[in-house]
Amino acid sequence: MADFNSFQESFSSFILSASGFRKIFAAEYGKTAQEDSASVDITAEDATASAIIADVFGSIVKKRNPDSSVMTIAVGMDARPTGPAIASVMVSSFEALGFEVRYSGITAAPELMAWVKTSADIDAFAYISASHNPLGHNGFKFGFSDGAVLGGRDSRDFISAIIAAVIDEDMHAKYAELLSGEKKPDTSALPDPSADKAEAEVAYRFFSNMVISASGSKDEQDVILGKIKAAAAGIGIIAELNGSARGVSIDQDYFESFGFKSRFLNDNPGKVVHAIVPEGASLNLCREELEKANAEDNDFIMGYVPDNDGDRGNIVYINERTHCAEILEAQEVFALCVKSELSFMQQTNPGAKLAVAVNGPTSMRIERIAKAFGAEVFRAEVGEANVVNLAAEKRSEGFEVRILGEGSNGGNITHPATVRDPLNTIFALVKLQIFGGYSSLTEAVESLPDFSTTSAYESEAKMQIGSISHAELKANYEKIFPASFEKRKVELEADFGITGWYEINYEGTSARKGVGPAFRSGKETGGLKIMLTGPVQNEDGTEAIVDKAYLWMRGSGTEPVFRVMTDIESSNSEAMHRLLNWQRALVAMAAGI
């Protein structure tokens, strides 16, 4: 039987971070939790944790709105089997606190957040999802009426309140029946989602028109969307949805309203047919289906695969030189979207002070693209909320930050959206031909600056580092690196034109240039990047020192793992792997492994 001790043990496996909370929820009788399980059941411990987390969030929302008599929380979920059980517990907790709950059931994350953002009646949201993680995982994302996931201080305060609540005796007493198993999640008691889901879809369509056109004016929307409709008749799209929440979103109807040809596969939510993370082999089915469709009708030139909550969609396209479908790397997708939206803004908002907000490990090709448009690039720590908050800061300083995102993770966020959305990615790629002046997507891909970047999902990008603290590892790294650089200096200059370096530390929305703990804070868990520099000749014959490559690392806050990446201005992936091997050796030495 579940008790306080088993609850504490179960709760300790929760990952609580600014990007969301998650753990393995799927439970099967007589077995430990399995991350690939399709079980619909959750344990009494996890039901209790869900109720307490909802209780804490509800209390925060009430404190933010002390003068409101009745407040409303929207609740939705991705297509994981454990979603309904978790939703039943959370809805019950919110209702017990006096909230009106708007329940949309299985809903793509961008759809739910657009609904919240555009509604005058919704004060906050709770979204049940584990994004790209395996099927047996689940978790939560929370936000207020702006439709953005909590970030910064709001996120930190929320996590602190949760940690305090799970050891609070009054909270244990409040949910004792749930923990003991006397009261179980009752999915039959969930509200009928039909009306709220329909309202969310209408809001999402309206919001998508506004995001894609960069205008709230119906007349201005008609002009921009009309140009897209004129191009759409010759474009076909394959959507391989892998049983995600996008199967019940607006995608197909929305494409058809523009005149795109489209074919949808695996669009029954919950019917997951391959790994959820839309990287590498998970894109092969879409690639194969796109090639088949293109052989029948050469208008079919691109396809996408989302993760389970549908806020990210990575892309395959037909290379018109080879007539084969190819997978675009996550960094390439983001770079193309940046090029598209900067072209679009340059033409529709001339004179604007353009900028792009990205995370630390986004490829430096973004700086090269931005420079061509006279745009600035600003960088934040890893985490969608950090990038969204940085973009908001820069807008308050007078910058037009139309596009932002994490190139290392794929997808893009297009203002005023506050979350990635494959619809916005697809339409950005289409707009490349309309506003970017490219005759085809192949030509646009070929125009990208030559960079080789480590994929965040390849095995070499992850290192087990033992029990050493982030602060100690970084201090050791900073002692080791200068001597290692000097030892390799001749080789680096001869092979890559690299002659110097400097360090950047990322935390939240800050990027601090300098070496040592003075440029970090707290537990020093942010990203650390070594920028490798070298000379180039300007057109006037003078010499300038520019960034040519980087070595990046960042530790997990929940497990003894460091992520490592490298990026270099070169079309040669061997150059990137040489730098990556160097970085891995440095981190291993710093960790004492």
NORMO-V26137 format. One record per residue. N is the residue number from 1. SS is DSSP state (hx for helix, st for strand, lp for the rest). PHI is phi in degrees with one decimal (999 if undefined). OMEGA is omega as a letter, one per 20 degrees, with the letter a starting at -180 (999 if undefined). Layout:
n: (N N)
ss: (SS SS)
phi: (PHI PHI)
omega: (OMEGA OMEGA)
//
This chain:
n: (1 2 3 4 5 6 7 8 9 10 11 12 13 14 15 16 17 18 19 20 21 22 23 24 25 26 27 28 29 30 31 32 33 34 35 36 37 38 39 40 41 42 43 44 45 46 47 48 49 50 51 52 53 54 55 56 57 58 59 60 61 62 63 64 65 66 67 68 69 70 71 72 73 74 75 76 77 78 79 80 81 82 83 84 85 86 87 88 89 90 91 92 93 94 95 96 97 98 99 100 101 102 103 104 105 106 107 108 109 110 111 112 113 114 115 116 117 118 119 120 121 122 123 124 125 126 127 128 129 130 131 132 133 134 135 136 137 138 139 140 141 142 143 144 145 146 147 148 149 150 151 152 153 154 155 156 157 158 159 160 161 162 163 164 165 166 167 168 169 170 171 172 173 174 175 176 177 178 179 180 181 182 183 184 185 186 187 188 189 190 191 192 193 194 195 196 197 198 199 200 201 202 203 204 205 206 207 208 209 210 211 212 213 214 215 216 217 218 219 220 221 222 223 224 225 226 227 228 229 230 231 232 233 234 235 236 237 238 239 240 241 242 243 244 245 246 247 248 249 250 251 252 253 254 255 256 257 258 259 260 261 262 263 264 265 266 267 268 269 270 271 272 273 274 275 276 277 278 279 280 281 282 283 284 285 286 287 288 289 290 291 292 293 294 295 296 297 298 299 300 301 302 303 304 305 306 307 308 309 310 311 312 313 314 315 316 317 318 319 320 321 322 323 324 325 326 327 328 329 330 331 332 333 334 335 336 337 338 339 340 341 342 343 344 345 346 347 348 349 350 351 352 353 354 355 356 357 358 359 360 361 362 363 364 365 366 367 368 369 370 371 372 373 374 375 376 377 378 379 380 381 382 383 384 385 386 387 388 389 390 391 392 393 394 395 396 397 398 399 400 401 402 403 404 405 406 407 408 409 410 411 412 413 414 415 416 417 418 419 420 421 422 423 424 425 426 427 428 429 430 431 432 433 434 435 436 437 438 439 440 441 442 443 444 445 446 447 448 449 450 451 452 453 454 455 456 457 458 459 460 461 462 463 464 465 466 467 468 469 470 471 472 473 474 475 476 477 478 479 480 481 482 483 484 485 486 487 488 489 490 491 492 493 494 495 496 497 498 499 500 501 502 503 504 505 506 507 508 509 510 511 512 513 514 515 516 517 518 519 520 521 522 523 524 525 526 527 528 529 530 531 532 533 534 535 536 537 538 539 540 541 542 543 544 545 546 547 548 549 550 551 552 553 554 555 556 557 558 559 560 561 562 563 564 565 566 567 568 569 570 571 572 573 574 575 576 577 578 579 580 581 582 583 584 585 586 587 588 589 590 591 592 593)
ss: (lp lp lp hx hx hx hx hx hx hx hx lp lp lp st st st lp lp st st st st st lp lp lp lp lp lp lp lp lp lp lp lp lp lp lp lp lp lp lp hx hx hx hx hx hx hx hx hx hx hx hx hx hx hx hx hx hx hx hx hx lp lp lp lp lp lp lp st st st st st st lp lp lp lp lp hx hx hx hx hx hx hx hx hx hx hx hx hx hx lp lp lp st st st st st st st lp lp hx hx hx hx hx hx hx hx hx hx lp lp lp lp lp st st st st st lp lp lp lp lp lp lp lp st st st st st st st st lp lp lp lp st lp lp hx hx hx hx hx hx hx hx hx hx hx hx hx hx lp lp lp hx hx hx hx hx hx lp hx hx hx hx hx lp lp lp lp lp lp hx hx hx lp lp lp lp hx hx hx hx hx hx hx hx hx hx hx hx hx hx hx hx hx hx hx hx lp lp lp lp hx hx hx hx hx hx hx hx hx hx hx hx hx hx hx lp lp lp st st st st st lp lp lp lp hx hx hx hx lp lp hx hx hx hx hx hx hx hx lp lp st st st st st lp lp lp lp lp lp lp lp lp lp lp lp lp lp hx hx hx hx hx hx hx hx hx hx hx hx hx hx hx hx hx lp lp lp st st st st st st st lp lp lp lp lp lp st st st st st st st lp lp lp lp st st st st lp lp hx hx hx hx hx hx hx hx hx hx hx hx hx hx hx hx hx hx hx lp lp lp lp lp st st st st st st lp lp lp lp lp hx hx hx hx hx hx hx hx lp lp lp st st st st st lp lp lp hx hx hx hx hx hx hx hx hx hx hx hx hx lp lp lp st st st st st st lp lp lp lp lp lp lp st st lp lp lp lp lp lp lp hx hx hx hx hx hx hx hx hx hx hx hx hx hx lp lp lp lp lp hx hx hx hx hx hx lp lp lp lp lp st st lp lp lp lp lp hx hx hx st st st lp lp lp lp lp hx hx hx hx hx hx hx hx hx hx hx hx hx hx hx hx hx hx hx hx hx hx hx hx hx hx hx lp lp lp st st st st st st st st lp lp st st st st lp lp lp hx hx hx lp lp lp lp lp lp lp lp st st st st st st st st st st lp lp lp lp lp st st st st st st st st st st st st st lp lp lp lp lp st st st st st st st st lp lp lp lp hx hx hx hx hx hx hx hx hx hx hx hx hx hx hx hx hx hx hx lp lp)
phi: (999 -67.6 -144.6 -59.4 -65.0 -67.6 -64.2 -61.9 -63.6 -65.7 -65.4 -63.0 -87.7 -67.3 -96.1 -112.4 -144.5 -63.3 -85.3 137.4 -112.7 -158.9 -165.7 -80.5 -99.1 -56.8 -124.8 -127.1 -54.0 79.9 -127.0 -76.4 -59.9 -117.3 -70.3 -103.5 -68.1 -101.9 -62.1 -91.2 -92.9 -127.8 -78.2 -61.6 -63.0 -73.4 -63.0 -65.3 -60.2 -62.2 -65.2 -66.4 -61.9 -62.8 -60.8 -63.5 -64.6 -58.3 -64.9 -64.7 -61.2 -63.0 -65.9 -72.9 -129.4 -65.2 -93.8 -87.9 -79.8 -127.6 -118.7 -123.1 -120.3 -88.5 -126.4 -142.6 -155.3 -81.6 -101.9 -75.1 -60.9 -82.6 -55.1 -59.9 -62.7 -66.1 -60.4 -62.0 -69.9 -69.3 -59.5 -60.9 -63.9 -63.0 -64.8 -64.4 -84.4 95.7 -80.7 -85.9 -105.6 -102.9 -109.7 -104.8 64.0 -67.9 -146.8 -60.5 -55.1 -62.5 -67.0 -61.9 -71.2 -66.1 -59.8 -63.3 -63.4 -96.3 -91.9 -83.8 -108.4 -107.6 -92.9 -166.9 -143.2 -128.4 -117.5 -95.4 -169.3 -122.9 55.0 -93.4 -75.0 -56.3 -57.8 -75.4 -77.4 -158.1 176.2 -143.2 -129.3 -125.5 -164.6 -100.4 -71.4 -79.3 76.9 -101.2 -67.5 -53.2 -142.5 56.3 -62.9 -57.4 -66.5 -62.6 -65.1 -63.7 -61.4 -62.0 -66.6 -64.8 -61.0 -68.9 -68.9 -72.1 -110.8 -83.7 -64.4 -63.7 -67.5 -61.9 -65.0 -62.1 -114.2 -61.1 -66.7 -69.3 -68.7 -74.1 93.3 -63.8 -113.4 -117.2 -56.1 -118.3 -68.6 -69.6 -87.6 -64.2 -63.6 -67.1 -82.6 -54.6 -66.5 -67.8 -64.3 -63.8 -65.4 -62.6 -65.0 -62.0 -63.4 -66.4 -63.1 -59.4 -67.4 -62.3 -57.7 -68.2 -66.4 -65.6 -89.1 61.2 -153.0 -94.1 -84.7 -60.8 -63.4 -67.8 -59.5 -59.5 -66.1 -67.5 -66.5 -64.2 -65.6 -67.6 -61.6 -65.4 -85.7 -66.7 -59.9 -103.0 -126.8 -115.5 -127.1 -99.8 -115.2 -103.9 -89.7 50.2 66.9 -84.9 -66.3 -68.8 -64.3 -117.6 -100.3 -88.8 -46.8 -65.0 -62.5 -66.9 -59.1 -65.0 -66.2 -92.4 98.1 -66.1 -82.4 -151.0 -132.3 -112.8 -126.5 50.0 -100.0 -94.9 -54.2 97.9 -89.6 -81.4 -110.4 -155.0 -52.1 -72.1 -63.2 -82.7 -134.7 53.2 -61.8 -67.0 -97.2 -65.1 -61.6 -62.6 -60.4 -64.3 -69.1 -66.4 -61.0 -61.9 -64.3 -66.0 -65.7 -84.4 -150.8 -73.6 -71.2 -76.1 -123.1 -150.3 -148.9 -142.8 -131.9 -91.8 -83.5 -71.9 -89.2 75.2 -98.6 -137.4 -140.5 -90.9 -117.6 -117.8 -147.3 -88.1 -78.1 -70.1 -76.8 -103.5 62.2 -111.7 -81.7 -126.6 -89.0 -81.8 -66.7 -54.6 -65.1 -68.3 -58.7 -63.5 -61.4 -63.3 -66.1 -63.1 -59.5 -63.2 -71.4 -68.4 -60.8 -60.6 -69.1 -61.6 -87.4 -95.5 -138.8 -61.5 90.9 -67.1 -86.1 -79.5 -152.0 -128.8 -110.5 -140.2 -93.0 -56.2 -86.6 -64.5 -57.7 -69.9 -59.8 -64.7 -62.3 -65.7 -65.8 -61.0 -58.5 -65.0 -107.0 68.4 -100.0 -89.5 -121.3 -120.0 -121.8 -123.3 -64.5 -54.5 126.8 -55.3 -62.3 -63.4 -68.7 -61.0 -67.5 -62.8 -60.2 -63.3 -60.1 -70.8 -63.9 -67.2 -93.4 101.6 -83.9 -95.0 -101.7 -75.9 -129.2 -152.1 157.5 -116.5 -56.0 -67.6 -109.5 84.6 78.0 -150.0 -111.3 -113.6 -57.8 -89.2 -64.0 -119.8 -147.4 -62.3 -157.7 -62.6 -61.8 -67.8 -65.9 -58.7 -70.0 -64.0 -66.5 -68.0 -67.4 -57.2 -76.6 -83.2 -108.0 -91.4 80.3 -95.0 -79.6 -158.4 -65.6 -58.8 -62.8 -65.3 -61.6 -67.3 -82.4 -65.6 -58.0 -75.9 -137.8 -116.0 -132.9 -63.5 -74.2 -63.6 -109.8 -84.0 -60.3 -70.2 -85.9 -129.0 -130.0 -81.2 -119.0 77.0 -93.9 -61.7 -74.2 -60.1 -62.9 -67.7 -60.3 -66.8 -62.3 -63.2 -59.9 -68.1 -77.7 -78.0 -61.4 -55.8 -67.8 -64.7 -63.7 -60.4 -64.5 -98.7 -57.7 -63.1 -63.1 -63.6 -70.8 -66.8 -90.3 -127.0 70.9 -93.6 -126.1 -152.9 -159.5 -152.4 -116.3 -127.6 -113.5 -109.1 -146.5 56.9 -98.7 -102.7 -128.1 -109.3 -90.0 154.8 -106.0 113.3 -64.5 -63.2 -100.9 -132.9 -146.9 57.3 -85.6 58.0 -95.4 -74.9 -74.8 -123.3 -131.4 -98.2 -89.8 -101.0 -119.6 -167.4 -82.8 -136.2 -92.9 -76.1 -62.0 -86.2 92.6 -78.4 -106.8 -132.3 -98.0 -129.0 -74.1 -115.7 -163.2 -142.4 -117.5 -127.3 -149.3 -157.7 -89.1 -72.2 -85.7 -126.5 -148.0 -76.6 -133.7 -117.4 -91.1 -131.3 -147.4 -136.5 -144.5 -143.7 -77.1 -168.1 -85.3 -93.6 -66.3 -63.0 -62.2 -61.0 -68.2 -64.0 -67.0 -64.2 -62.1 -62.6 -61.3 -61.5 -64.9 -64.1 -65.6 -61.9 -63.7 -65.3 -86.1 72.6 -116.2)
omega: (r r a a r r a r r a a r r r a a a a r r r r r a a a r a r a r a a a r a r r r a r a r r a r r r r r a r r r a a r r r r r r r a a a a a r r a r r r r a r a r a a a a r r a a r a r r r r a r r r r r a r a a r r a r a r r a a r r r a a a r a a a a r r a a a r r a a a a a r r a a r a r r a r r r r a r r a r a a r r r r r r a r a a r a a r r r a a a a a r a a a r r a r a a r a r r r a a a a r r r r a r r a r r a r r a a a a a a r r a a r r a a a a r r r r r r a a a a r a r r r a r r a r r r r r a a a r a r a r r a r r r r a r r a r a r a a a r a a a a r r a r r a a r r a a r r r a a r r a a r r a a r r r r r a r r r a r r b r a r r a r a a r r a r r r a a r r a a r r r r a a r r a a r a a r a r r r a r r r a r a a r a r r r r a r a a a r a a r r r a r r r a a a r a r a r r r r a r r r r r r a a a a r r a a a a r a r a a j r r a r a r r a r r a r r r a r a a a a r r a a r r r r r a a a r a r r a r r r a r a a a a a r a r a a r r a a r a r r a a r a a a a r r a a a a a r a r a a a a a a a a r a r r a r a r a r a a r a r a r a r r r r r a a r r a r r r a r a r r r a a r r a r r a r a a r r a r r a r r a a a a r r r r r a a r a r a a r r r a r r r r r a r r r a r r a a a a 999)
//
